[in-house]
Amino acid sequence: MKKLVKVVFVLMMAVSLMACQSEKKEEVEVILEGKQGDTLSTMFFDYQVNDSYLIEQLNMKEPENKAQQFLVVNITVKNPSEENSIEMADTDFKVRYNNKDADPLTTYKVTGMVEDELASKYTLNAKEEKTGNLVFVVDKEVTDFTLETTEHYNTNKDETVKEGNTFKLSFTATQKEVKEEN
């Protein structure tokens, strides 16, 4: 009888150990960098750069600094959550080039520069995606950029905002000519 109890006990331990091993979650590789057309997935949303262009004038306005021009970046942002909505803001993204940062013009309350411009704040419902434009002011003669976003979150333990990964999508913008208005 003692032998039977030992065998049953050993078998139960072996089955338990196998179950624990099968429950281990595979680590998902987080891809932090990509290029135009790639989709990067943060812990909150997915995003991609669809298209971009440089132009010296938008809606008959030019940057105050004559050594700069506008950069229009068309992006798609998706909320992959099955249940939760997320609040998005223009400050979720910045453009980097030559070790400089550029914020979207909506950050400075300049809006309506292009068609389909993303609002300074918007909500993405569960599984919702939005495509639209962000407008930046950048130095002339620069065509290579990265659109970056950094994860910010807090834990339930405290209200301290923590910084997570930074995601970078590289792209090259093409120059677009200003159309003369009659």
C-alpha positions as CSV (number, residue, x, y, z in Angstrom):
1,M,0.0,0.0,0.0
2,K,2.8,2.4,0.9
3,K,4.4,1.7,-2.5
4,L,1.1,2.5,-4.3
5,V,0.8,5.8,-2.4
6,K,4.4,6.7,-3.3
7,V,3.8,5.9,-7.0
8,V,0.5,8.0,-7.0
9,F,2.3,10.8,-5.2
10,V,5.2,10.8,-7.7
11,L,2.8,10.7,-10.7
12,M,0.8,13.6,-9.3
13,M,4.0,15.7,-8.8
14,A,5.1,14.9,-12.3
15,V,1.8,15.9,-13.8
16,S,1.8,19.1,-11.7
17,L,5.3,19.9,-12.9
18,M,4.3,19.3,-16.5
19,A,1.3,21.6,-16.1
20,C,3.3,24.4,-14.6
21,Q,5.8,24.2,-17.5
22,S,3.1,24.3,-20.1
23,E,1.6,27.4,-18.5
24,K,4.8,29.4,-18.8
25,K,4.0,32.2,-21.2
26,E,6.3,32.7,-24.2
27,E,8.1,35.9,-24.1
28,V,7.1,38.1,-26.9
29,E,9.8,40.0,-28.6
30,V,9.1,43.8,-28.5
31,I,10.1,45.4,-31.8
32,L,11.2,49.0,-31.1
33,E,12.3,50.2,-34.5
34,G,10.9,49.9,-38.0
35,K,10.5,51.8,-41.3
36,Q,7.6,53.4,-43.2
37,G,4.9,50.8,-43.7
38,D,5.9,48.7,-40.7
39,T,3.5,48.5,-37.7
40,L,5.0,48.9,-34.2
41,S,3.0,47.8,-31.2
42,T,3.4,49.6,-27.9
43,M,1.7,48.4,-24.8
44,F,-1.3,50.7,-25.5
45,F,-1.6,51.1,-29.3
46,D,-0.2,50.1,-32.7
47,Y,1.0,52.7,-35.2
48,Q,2.5,53.0,-38.7
49,V,3.7,55.8,-41.0
50,N,1.8,55.5,-44.3
51,D,3.2,58.5,-46.2
52,S,4.9,61.8,-45.7
53,Y,5.9,65.0,-47.5
54,L,7.7,68.3,-47.1
55,I,6.2,71.6,-48.2
56,E,7.2,75.2,-47.7
57,Q,3.7,76.5,-47.4
58,L,0.3,75.2,-46.1
59,N,-2.9,77.2,-46.4
60,M,-0.9,80.2,-47.5
61,K,1.1,80.1,-44.2
62,E,4.9,79.6,-43.9
63,P,7.0,78.8,-40.9
64,E,8.3,82.0,-39.2
65,N,11.9,80.7,-39.6
66,K,12.7,80.8,-43.4
67,A,15.2,77.9,-42.9
68,Q,12.3,75.7,-42.0
69,Q,9.3,74.0,-43.8
70,F,6.3,71.9,-42.9
71,L,6.5,68.1,-42.6
72,V,3.1,66.3,-43.1
73,V,3.1,62.7,-41.8
74,N,0.1,60.4,-42.5
75,I,-0.2,57.8,-39.8
76,T,-2.6,55.0,-38.8
77,V,-3.1,54.4,-35.0
78,K,-5.0,51.4,-33.8
79,N,-6.3,50.4,-30.4
80,P,-5.8,46.6,-30.2
81,S,-7.8,46.2,-27.0
82,E,-10.9,44.0,-27.1
83,E,-12.6,46.0,-24.3
84,N,-10.9,49.3,-23.3
85,S,-10.8,52.7,-25.0
86,I,-7.7,54.8,-24.9
87,E,-7.2,58.5,-24.9
88,M,-4.7,59.7,-27.5
89,A,-3.0,63.1,-27.8
90,D,-0.8,64.8,-30.3
91,T,1.9,64.8,-27.7
92,D,2.0,61.0,-28.0
93,F,4.2,61.5,-31.1
94,K,7.3,63.5,-31.9
95,V,9.5,63.7,-35.0
96,R,13.3,63.4,-34.5
97,Y,16.0,64.4,-37.0
98,N,19.6,65.4,-36.7
99,N,19.3,65.0,-32.9
100,K,16.4,67.5,-32.8
101,D,12.8,67.1,-31.7
102,A,9.7,68.5,-33.5
103,D,6.3,68.5,-31.9
104,P,3.0,68.4,-33.9
105,L,1.7,71.9,-34.6
106,T,-1.5,71.0,-32.8
107,T,0.6,71.1,-29.6
108,Y,0.8,74.9,-30.2
109,K,-2.9,75.2,-30.9
110,V,-2.3,75.6,-34.7
111,T,-4.9,73.4,-36.4
112,G,-6.6,73.1,-39.8
113,M,-3.4,73.2,-41.8
114,V,-4.2,70.1,-43.8
115,E,-7.1,67.8,-44.6
116,D,-7.6,64.8,-42.3
117,E,-5.5,66.4,-39.6
118,L,-5.6,64.4,-36.3
119,A,-7.1,66.3,-33.4
120,S,-4.9,67.4,-30.5
121,K,-6.9,64.9,-28.4
122,Y,-9.1,62.0,-29.4
123,T,-10.4,58.7,-28.2
124,L,-9.8,55.3,-29.8
125,N,-12.5,52.8,-28.8
126,A,-11.8,49.1,-28.5
127,K,-10.4,47.8,-31.8
128,E,-10.8,51.2,-33.4
129,E,-8.3,52.7,-35.8
130,K,-7.8,56.2,-37.1
131,T,-5.8,57.4,-40.0
132,G,-4.8,61.1,-40.3
133,N,-2.1,63.7,-40.6
134,L,0.3,65.2,-38.1
135,V,2.0,68.5,-39.2
136,F,5.5,69.4,-37.9
137,V,7.9,72.3,-38.6
138,V,11.4,71.0,-39.5
139,D,14.6,72.3,-41.0
140,K,14.9,72.5,-44.8
141,E,17.3,70.2,-46.5
142,V,16.4,67.3,-44.2
143,T,14.4,64.4,-45.6
144,D,15.1,61.5,-43.2
145,F,13.1,61.4,-39.9
146,T,11.8,59.1,-37.2
147,L,8.3,59.3,-35.7
148,E,8.7,58.3,-32.1
149,T,6.5,57.5,-29.2
150,T,7.4,56.6,-25.6
151,E,5.2,54.5,-23.3
152,H,4.1,56.3,-20.1
153,Y,2.2,54.5,-17.4
154,N,1.6,54.2,-13.7
155,T,1.2,51.2,-11.5
156,N,-1.6,50.7,-9.0
157,K,1.0,50.8,-6.2
158,D,1.7,54.5,-6.7
159,E,0.8,57.4,-8.9
160,T,4.4,57.9,-10.2
161,V,4.4,58.0,-14.0
162,K,6.9,55.5,-15.3
163,E,8.6,55.6,-18.7
164,G,8.6,52.4,-20.8
165,N,10.0,51.7,-24.2
166,T,10.5,54.2,-27.0
167,F,9.4,53.1,-30.5
168,K,10.9,54.6,-33.6
169,L,9.6,54.4,-37.2
170,S,12.1,55.8,-39.8
171,F,10.9,57.3,-43.0
172,T,12.0,59.6,-45.8
173,A,9.8,62.5,-46.8
174,T,9.5,63.7,-50.4
175,Q,9.4,67.4,-51.3
176,K,6.1,68.7,-52.6
177,E,5.7,71.9,-54.6
178,V,3.4,74.7,-53.4
179,K,0.4,75.1,-55.7
180,E,-0.3,78.7,-56.7
181,E,-3.8,79.8,-55.7
182,N,-5.7,82.1,-58.1
